[in-house]
Amino acid sequence: MKPLRTLLLGTIAASPLAGCPVLAGNALDPQTVENLQTAMHGEAFANLKYLAYSEFARRNDNPELAALFAENANVEANEHFDREADALGLVAGNEADLLDAMAGEHYENTVMYVRFADEAAAAGDMKVADMFRQIAADEGDHYASYKAALDKLKAAE
């Protein structure tokens, strides 16, 4: 695992999977790594999308459809994503996982959502720009909470 400052300053910080052991030199082919990452992003998005669909169906008195969406959302996250994450070696240990989470949150807080807000504002989409700014602030809070957890973890060593 690279030191946090390297992750934060490098372009690799843009990837939420930046700190996973595979990217540090595991035996998987780079295309396989890319495919696993793409698949995991798709599974995670499908999980949350299906949960939103399920909630809409539930609110609109269609419990059967709500249950179908919820069941498939569970499979996307707790079977497909989990198997792909295991193949990728996503989880690397508490310290490495905190460093990876910090890198992702820092990128989202200082680069990604700032750019998204600026682009939305330039397009006249002010409500979305404001939403992106608020989310950026949340990501900064997430970074701080992970940093505090890392400090506590290191102090306990």
Disulfide bonds with the S-S distance in Angstrom:
none
